């Protein structure tokens, strides 16, 4: 699982963070764990940052180290919790490309939970849209872009008018302000 903000261990180097699962879940010798951890860091472009502490990493770098840690044991299933949150456009592009490339190269099934609809539609094979605890639409990115389902259409296109209101239901504004209408003068 790739947590939303990486969840790196702050008192471990990037390399130690990636190697952590291997220490906990395998009986591999230390040099094999080190080599595999370096391989995972290389896969995300950060082998050169192996000895840096999380506090020395940018937000995008920390997310990439967290991604290397998440793929350390070559999982068959990956869950990404808002993997693009808080990233600058360059880091966003790098992470999106890495998610797609790692998915293809490892043959992994990935689930991405995200509000970054347009960007996710560029990298995913299939989409499930959820609202109020239920699936309201599903299909390929092209099918979802063409949907007639009002909620999905509004969300995908970022429209301000639709079934998802901007204003939360409230009494009339004038009533909240206790404005008393002035009497009409008739002639």
CORRAVEN-V935515 format. One record per helix or strand. SS is the DSSP state (hx for helix, st for strand). FROM is the first residue (numbers start at 1). TO is the last residue. If there is no record, write none. Layout:
# CORRAVEN-V935515
{{SS	FROM	TO} {SS	FROM	TO}}
This chain:
# CORRAVEN-V935515
{{st	2	2} {st	13	13} {hx	14	25} {hx	30	43} {hx	47	49} {st	53	53} {hx	54	56} {hx	59	70} {st	77	81} {hx	89	106} {st	109	113} {hx	117	123} {st	127	131} {st	134	139} {hx	141	145} {hx	150	157} {hx	173	176}}
